[in-house]
């Protein structure tokens, strides 16, 4: 799926394009700052590839979508093979949404789209890491069928993401 008009006519969900790199990086940095998720603690804002998400998610088995609201990128998220793990486990990654679009069901739509893509790619399980600060996100993931697990999987480098979850696809 490359393009989807969402329930609200001013919302558009689409695959990331090269020109989206600065906008989605800005959203991730703004939302991270809002929740106190700083680079020194190993959160997404510390990822060296944050400013090149199009290039990262253009590889086989990777995908990233952005949400536009009134023509402006206001959120996004992706899925990728889980680093240093079994080849049939993917990771839901970088799900960030500006406050202007939170609570509208966009994260759920994007997560479901990402998991459908992962199934099509042959993944059997989807893993994610987050932090207890993001209570709304945890509630969404639980609603989608993710279960809490005790130990981290793979080698994500997000050492302060103390909430780990897994879902069978």
Secondary structure by P-SEA (a helix, b strand, c coil): ccccccccccbbbbcccccaaaaaaaaaaaaaaaaccccccccccccccccccccccccccbbbbbbbccccccccccccccccccccbbbbccccccccccccaaaaaaaaaaaaaaaaacccbbbbcccccaaaaaaaaaaabbbbbcccccccccccccbbbbbcc
